[in-house]
Amino acid sequence: MGSVNSRGHKTKVQVVIMGLDSAGKTTLLYRLKGYQLVKTVPTIGFNVEALEVLGYTPLILWDVGGQAQLRPSWKDYLEGTDILVYVLDSTDAARLPEAMEELTNILRDPNMVDVPFLVLANKQDVSDALPLLEIRNRLGLERFQDHCWELLACSAITGQGLPEALKSLRSLQKSHNHGCLHLRAHRGGRARNPDQD
């Protein structure tokens, strides 16, 4: 997946976006691209978009469908992954165990050794969304000590947290290239709610 120039520097960063169905992955993808809200249908297969920000290595964003029947094929998208973005529906507490099980399965894949990940707790604009601290406690992300990670609150609908998500992708890209010592102070990762920063 990844491209490298003659000096060994990455020319593109491969970002795979995964999560359960209806978590908001496709809406998030197109909001990160700067588009207004688009009507989405369940993704069968994948969507791919390039995201270029002046002064940074371009990101290639792969949005992979999350329906149960598609998840066995997730492993096919992991080779060459530089960063994983895992999207959660903050309003669906009943599916958090299922979401965590799928994230654990992804991170066990041999292609994911040392790959940093960003968990986006989406739909924070909805009144019954779980608070970020509760999501962190329920997920137990601290057990992934061999990965650099961050957990952020966001809303693909309102755009809340998306600038912070882009900053996090840059930070995790650096951690993938140079180790994650700058994140280790947070026991392997950190959780941030942009509204509380």
C-alpha positions in Angstrom: 0.0 0.0 0.0 2.6 2.6 1.1 4.8 4.5 -1.3 8.5 5.3 -0.6 10.8 7.6 -2.6 14.4 7.0 -3.5 15.6 8.4 -0.1 13.4 6.0 1.8 10.9 8.6 2.9 7.2 7.8 2.6 5.4 9.7 -0.2 2.0 8.7 1.0 0.6 7.6 4.4 -1.9 4.8 4.3 -4.8 5.3 6.8 -7.4 2.6 7.1 -10.7 3.6 8.6 -12.6 0.7 10.2 -15.4 0.2 12.7 -18.8 -1.4 13.0 -21.6 -0.7 10.6 -23.4 2.7 11.2 -20.5 4.1 13.2 -20.2 7.0 10.8 -17.0 6.1 8.9 -18.1 7.3 5.5 -19.5 10.6 6.7 -16.3 11.1 8.7 -14.2 10.4 5.6 -15.9 13.0 3.5 -16.0 15.5 6.3 -12.2 15.1 6.7 -11.9 15.8 3.0 -13.7 19.1 3.6 -17.0 18.2 2.0 -20.3 19.3 3.4 -22.6 16.5 4.7 -23.2 13.9 2.1 -26.0 11.3 2.0 -24.4 7.9 2.6 -25.5 4.3 2.2 -23.9 1.3 3.9 -20.4 0.8 2.3 -20.1 -2.5 0.4 -16.3 -2.9 -0.1 -14.5 0.4 0.4 -14.2 4.1 -0.4 -10.7 5.6 -0.9 -9.8 9.3 -0.9 -6.5 11.3 -0.9 -6.1 14.0 1.7 -3.4 16.6 1.0 -2.4 19.3 3.5 0.3 21.7 2.5 3.6 20.8 4.2 2.6 17.2 5.1 2.9 13.8 3.5 -0.4 13.1 1.7 -2.8 10.7 3.4 -4.6 8.0 1.5 -7.8 7.2 3.5 -9.4 3.8 3.1 -13.0 3.6 4.5 -13.8 -0.1 4.8 -17.4 -1.3 5.1 -18.3 -2.5 8.7 -21.2 -4.9 8.2 -20.7 -8.3 9.9 -20.5 -10.2 6.6 -17.7 -7.9 5.4 -15.5 -8.0 8.5 -13.8 -11.3 7.6 -12.3 -9.4 4.6 -10.9 -6.6 6.8 -7.6 -8.4 7.0 -7.2 -7.8 3.2 -6.9 -4.1 3.8 -4.3 -4.2 6.6 -1.1 -4.8 4.7 0.9 -1.6 4.4 -1.3 0.3 6.9 0.5 3.2 8.5 -2.3 4.3 10.8 -5.6 2.7 11.8 -8.6 4.9 12.5 -11.3 3.0 14.4 -14.7 4.7 14.6 -17.2 4.0 17.4 -20.8 5.0 17.7 -20.8 6.8 21.1 -24.6 6.4 21.3 -24.6 2.6 21.1 -23.4 1.4 24.4 -24.8 -2.1 23.8 -22.4 -2.6 20.9 -19.2 -1.4 22.6 -18.1 -5.0 23.6 -18.6 -6.0 19.9 -16.6 -3.0 18.7 -13.8 -3.8 21.2 -13.7 -7.4 20.1 -13.3 -6.3 16.4 -10.6 -3.8 17.3 -8.7 -6.5 19.2 -9.0 -8.8 16.2 -7.6 -6.1 13.9 -4.7 -5.4 16.2 -3.8 -9.1 16.5 -3.2 -9.2 12.7 0.6 -9.7 11.9 0.3 -6.6 9.5 -0.6 -4.4 12.5 2.5 -4.9 14.6 3.6 -1.4 15.9 0.9 0.3 13.8 -0.5 3.3 15.8 -4.3 3.8 16.0 -6.8 6.5 16.6 -10.2 5.7 18.1 -12.8 8.3 17.3 -15.8 8.3 19.6 -18.2 9.6 17.0 -21.7 11.1 17.4 -20.8 13.2 20.4 -23.3 15.8 19.2 -26.2 13.4 20.3 -27.6 14.0 23.8 -27.3 10.3 24.9 -23.7 9.9 23.7 -21.5 8.2 26.3 -18.8 10.6 27.7 -15.3 10.0 26.5 -14.0 8.9 29.9 -16.7 6.2 30.2 -15.8 5.0 26.7 -12.1 4.8 27.6 -12.9 2.9 30.8 -15.2 0.4 29.0 -12.7 -0.2 26.2 -9.7 -0.7 28.3 -7.3 0.7 25.7 -4.4 0.7 28.1 -3.9 -3.0 27.5 -2.5 -2.1 24.0 0.9 -1.2 25.3 2.6 -2.3 22.1 0.8 0.4 20.1 0.7 4.1 20.2 -2.9 5.2 20.4 -5.2 8.2 21.0 -8.9 8.4 21.8 -10.8 11.5 20.7 -14.4 12.6 20.9 -15.9 13.8 17.6 -19.0 14.4 15.5 -18.8 13.8 11.8 -22.1 15.7 11.5 -21.0 19.0 13.2 -17.3 18.7 12.6 -16.5 18.7 16.3 -13.1 17.2 17.0 -12.1 16.8 13.3 -9.3 19.3 13.4 -8.0 17.5 16.4 -8.3 14.2 14.6 -6.1 15.5 11.8 -3.5 16.7 14.3 -3.7 13.3 15.9 -3.1 11.6 12.6 0.1 13.7 12.1 1.2 12.9 15.6 0.6 9.2 15.2 2.4 9.3 11.8 5.5 10.6 13.6 5.1 8.0 16.3 5.0 5.3 13.6 8.2 6.7 12.1 10.1 7.5 15.3 8.5 5.5 18.1 5.9 6.8 20.5 7.9 8.1 23.4 6.0 11.4 23.3 2.8 9.4 23.9 4.1 7.0 26.5 3.6 9.6 29.3 -0.1 8.8 28.7 0.5 5.0 29.2 0.6 4.2 25.5 -2.0 6.7 24.5 -4.2 9.5 25.5 -7.9 10.4 25.5 -9.0 14.0 24.6 -12.3 15.7 24.3 -11.7 18.9 22.3 -14.5 20.7 24.1 -12.7 20.2 27.4 -9.2 21.2 26.1 
